[in-house]
Amino acid sequence: MTEEEILNKLFQKWCGNKANSIQKLPLSGSNRAYYRIKHHDKTAIGVINQDKKENIAFLQFTHHFRSKNLQVPEIYAEDLENNCYIQQDLGDETLFS
């Protein structure tokens, strides 16, 4: 299965519909692959990262920060077996920009 197919399956699990579009985004300071996934008015960022330990740490930190009401993207769904998760889409601005 391709990265796009894996993310589309996870997106469908979260939103109940298959994506209308999946657009790969430029690398942004790490080895993670980012994708903008859309279905009409629903949008999310799909993340593929082969470093399972890094994924676990990122997800744990994110859940903890959100529990403290800190402004971090919401995690919509995760699939650690396939090294991916989908999170809230906050737009086009990156840390580097």
PyRosetta script that sets phi, psi and omega in degrees:
from pyrosetta import init, pose_from_sequence

init()
pose = pose_from_sequence("MTEEEILNKLFQKWCGNKANSIQKLPLSGSNRAYYRIKHHDKTAIGVINQDKKENIAFLQFTHHFRSKNLQVPEIYAEDLENNCYIQQDLGDETLFS")
pose.set_psi(1, 140.8)
pose.set_omega(1, 178.9)
pose.set_phi(2, -79.3)
pose.set_psi(2, 165.6)
pose.set_omega(2, 176.1)
pose.set_phi(3, -56.9)
pose.set_psi(3, -43.3)
pose.set_omega(3, -179.1)
pose.set_phi(4, -62.1)
pose.set_psi(4, -41.0)
pose.set_omega(4, 179.9)
pose.set_phi(5, -66.4)
pose.set_psi(5, -41.4)
pose.set_omega(5, 178.8)
pose.set_phi(6, -62.1)
pose.set_psi(6, -46.6)
pose.set_omega(6, 180.0)
pose.set_phi(7, -67.0)
pose.set_psi(7, -37.9)
pose.set_omega(7, 179.2)
pose.set_phi(8, -63.1)
pose.set_psi(8, -39.4)
pose.set_omega(8, 178.0)
pose.set_phi(9, -63.2)
pose.set_psi(9, -43.6)
pose.set_omega(9, 178.8)
pose.set_phi(10, -67.8)
pose.set_psi(10, -40.4)
pose.set_omega(10, 177.0)
pose.set_phi(11, -60.5)
pose.set_psi(11, -44.5)
pose.set_omega(11, -179.8)
pose.set_phi(12, -63.5)
pose.set_psi(12, -38.0)
pose.set_omega(12, 176.9)
pose.set_phi(13, -61.5)
pose.set_psi(13, -38.9)
pose.set_omega(13, -178.9)
pose.set_phi(14, -74.8)
pose.set_psi(14, -51.0)
pose.set_omega(14, -170.0)
pose.set_phi(15, -99.8)
pose.set_psi(15, -11.7)
pose.set_omega(15, 178.2)
pose.set_phi(16, 88.5)
pose.set_psi(16, -1.0)
pose.set_omega(16, 179.8)
pose.set_phi(17, -138.6)
pose.set_psi(17, 151.9)
pose.set_omega(17, 173.2)
pose.set_phi(18, -71.7)
pose.set_psi(18, 152.9)
pose.set_omega(18, 179.9)
pose.set_phi(19, -68.0)
pose.set_psi(19, 144.5)
pose.set_omega(19, 170.9)
pose.set_phi(20, -81.3)
pose.set_psi(20, -31.6)
pose.set_omega(20, 179.8)
pose.set_phi(21, -150.2)
pose.set_psi(21, 147.0)
pose.set_omega(21, 174.3)
pose.set_phi(22, -134.0)
pose.set_psi(22, 116.8)
pose.set_omega(22, -176.0)
pose.set_phi(23, -117.6)
pose.set_psi(23, 122.2)
pose.set_omega(23, 177.0)
pose.set_phi(24, -72.1)
pose.set_psi(24, 134.4)
pose.set_omega(24, -179.4)
pose.set_phi(25, -100.2)
pose.set_psi(25, 157.0)
pose.set_omega(25, 179.4)
pose.set_phi(26, -62.4)
pose.set_psi(26, 150.7)
pose.set_omega(26, 175.1)
pose.set_phi(27, -58.6)
pose.set_psi(27, 148.4)
pose.set_omega(27, -174.1)
pose.set_phi(28, -142.0)
pose.set_psi(28, 66.0)
pose.set_omega(28, 172.1)
pose.set_phi(29, 87.3)
pose.set_psi(29, 5.9)
pose.set_omega(29, 177.8)
pose.set_phi(30, -154.5)
pose.set_psi(30, -179.7)
pose.set_omega(30, 177.6)
pose.set_phi(31, -88.7)
pose.set_psi(31, 4.4)
pose.set_omega(31, 178.2)
pose.set_phi(32, -69.8)
pose.set_psi(32, 140.4)
pose.set_omega(32, 172.8)
pose.set_phi(33, -97.6)
pose.set_psi(33, 127.6)
pose.set_omega(33, -178.4)
pose.set_phi(34, -111.9)
pose.set_psi(34, 142.3)
pose.set_omega(34, 178.7)
pose.set_phi(35, -135.9)
pose.set_psi(35, 137.0)
pose.set_omega(35, 170.8)
pose.set_phi(36, -91.8)
pose.set_psi(36, 124.7)
pose.set_omega(36, -175.6)
pose.set_phi(37, -117.8)
pose.set_psi(37, 131.2)
pose.set_omega(37, -176.6)
pose.set_phi(38, -133.8)
pose.set_psi(38, 146.1)
pose.set_omega(38, 166.2)
pose.set_phi(39, -141.3)
pose.set_psi(39, 103.6)
pose.set_omega(39, -177.0)
pose.set_phi(40, 48.1)
pose.set_psi(40, -109.3)
pose.set_omega(40, -175.5)
pose.set_phi(41, -91.5)
pose.set_psi(41, -1.6)
pose.set_omega(41, 177.9)
pose.set_phi(42, -96.3)
pose.set_psi(42, 135.0)
pose.set_omega(42, 177.3)
pose.set_phi(43, -142.4)
pose.set_psi(43, 148.5)
pose.set_omega(43, 179.3)
pose.set_phi(44, -152.8)
pose.set_psi(44, 165.3)
pose.set_omega(44, 173.4)
pose.set_phi(45, -107.7)
pose.set_psi(45, 123.3)
pose.set_omega(45, 176.0)
pose.set_phi(46, -94.2)
pose.set_psi(46, 139.7)
pose.set_omega(46, -177.8)
pose.set_phi(47, -127.5)
pose.set_psi(47, 130.2)
pose.set_omega(47, 173.0)
pose.set_phi(48, -118.5)
pose.set_psi(48, 127.8)
pose.set_omega(48, 179.1)
pose.set_phi(49, -146.2)
pose.set_psi(49, 119.9)
pose.set_omega(49, -176.3)
pose.set_phi(50, -72.4)
pose.set_psi(50, -11.1)
pose.set_omega(50, 179.8)
pose.set_phi(51, -87.6)
pose.set_psi(51, 94.1)
pose.set_omega(51, -174.7)
pose.set_phi(52, -60.1)
pose.set_psi(52, -40.3)
pose.set_omega(52, 179.8)
pose.set_phi(53, -62.8)
pose.set_psi(53, -39.5)
pose.set_omega(53, 178.1)
pose.set_phi(54, -65.5)
pose.set_psi(54, -39.9)
pose.set_omega(54, 177.5)
pose.set_phi(55, -61.3)
pose.set_psi(55, -46.7)
pose.set_omega(55, -179.5)
pose.set_phi(56, -60.5)
pose.set_psi(56, -46.3)
pose.set_omega(56, 179.7)
pose.set_phi(57, -61.9)
pose.set_psi(57, -46.4)
pose.set_omega(57, -179.7)
pose.set_phi(58, -59.1)
pose.set_psi(58, -46.3)
pose.set_omega(58, -178.5)
pose.set_phi(59, -65.4)
pose.set_psi(59, -40.6)
pose.set_omega(59, 178.5)
pose.set_phi(60, -64.6)
pose.set_psi(60, -45.3)
pose.set_omega(60, 177.6)
pose.set_phi(61, -60.1)
pose.set_psi(61, -45.7)
pose.set_omega(61, -177.8)
pose.set_phi(62, -61.3)
pose.set_psi(62, -47.1)
pose.set_omega(62, 179.0)
pose.set_phi(63, -61.2)
pose.set_psi(63, -40.8)
pose.set_omega(63, 179.0)
pose.set_phi(64, -64.9)
pose.set_psi(64, -47.4)
pose.set_omega(64, -179.6)
pose.set_phi(65, -60.7)
pose.set_psi(65, -41.5)
pose.set_omega(65, 179.1)
pose.set_phi(66, -65.2)
pose.set_psi(66, -35.3)
pose.set_omega(66, 178.5)
pose.set_phi(67, -65.8)
pose.set_psi(67, -21.0)
pose.set_omega(67, 177.5)
pose.set_phi(68, -97.9)
pose.set_psi(68, 11.3)
pose.set_omega(68, 179.2)
pose.set_phi(69, 62.0)
pose.set_psi(69, 30.5)
pose.set_omega(69, 173.6)
pose.set_phi(70, -83.6)
pose.set_psi(70, 150.7)
pose.set_omega(70, -175.8)
pose.set_phi(71, -81.8)
pose.set_psi(71, 88.1)
pose.set_omega(71, 174.1)
pose.set_phi(72, -130.1)
pose.set_psi(72, 154.8)
pose.set_omega(72, -179.8)
pose.set_phi(73, -59.8)
pose.set_psi(73, 141.9)
pose.set_omega(73, 176.0)
pose.set_phi(74, -74.1)
pose.set_psi(74, 138.7)
pose.set_omega(74, 174.0)
pose.set_phi(75, -88.3)
pose.set_psi(75, 119.8)
pose.set_omega(75, -177.8)
pose.set_phi(76, -86.6)
pose.set_psi(76, -39.3)
pose.set_omega(76, -177.9)
pose.set_phi(77, -160.5)
pose.set_psi(77, 153.4)
pose.set_omega(77, 178.9)
pose.set_phi(78, -139.8)
pose.set_psi(78, 148.2)
pose.set_omega(78, 178.0)
pose.set_phi(79, -140.9)
pose.set_psi(79, 84.8)
pose.set_omega(79, -175.4)
pose.set_phi(80, -68.9)
pose.set_psi(80, -24.4)
pose.set_omega(80, 176.4)
pose.set_phi(81, -63.1)
pose.set_psi(81, -32.5)
pose.set_omega(81, 179.4)
pose.set_phi(82, -105.3)
pose.set_psi(82, 13.8)
pose.set_omega(82, 174.4)
pose.set_phi(83, 58.8)
pose.set_psi(83, 41.4)
pose.set_omega(83, -177.9)
pose.set_phi(84, -145.4)
pose.set_psi(84, 163.3)
pose.set_omega(84, 172.9)
pose.set_phi(85, -157.0)
pose.set_psi(85, 162.5)
pose.set_omega(85, 173.8)
pose.set_phi(86, -122.3)
pose.set_psi(86, 143.9)
pose.set_omega(86, -175.2)
pose.set_phi(87, -137.3)
pose.set_psi(87, 170.3)
pose.set_omega(87, 179.6)
pose.set_phi(88, -58.0)
pose.set_psi(88, 137.2)
pose.set_omega(88, 176.6)
pose.set_phi(89, -89.8)
pose.set_psi(89, 115.5)
pose.set_omega(89, -178.6)
pose.set_phi(90, -101.2)
pose.set_psi(90, 10.5)
pose.set_omega(90, 177.2)
pose.set_phi(91, 105.9)
pose.set_psi(91, -166.7)
pose.set_omega(91, -171.3)
pose.set_phi(92, -90.9)
pose.set_psi(92, -13.1)
pose.set_omega(92, -177.1)
pose.set_phi(93, -73.7)
pose.set_psi(93, 132.9)
pose.set_omega(93, 179.4)
pose.set_phi(94, -109.4)
pose.set_psi(94, 169.3)
pose.set_omega(94, 176.7)
pose.set_phi(95, -57.9)
pose.set_psi(95, -40.8)
pose.set_omega(95, -178.3)
pose.set_phi(96, -71.5)
pose.set_psi(96, -29.7)
pose.set_omega(96, 179.6)
pose.set_phi(97, -84.4)
pose.dump_pdb("model.pdb")
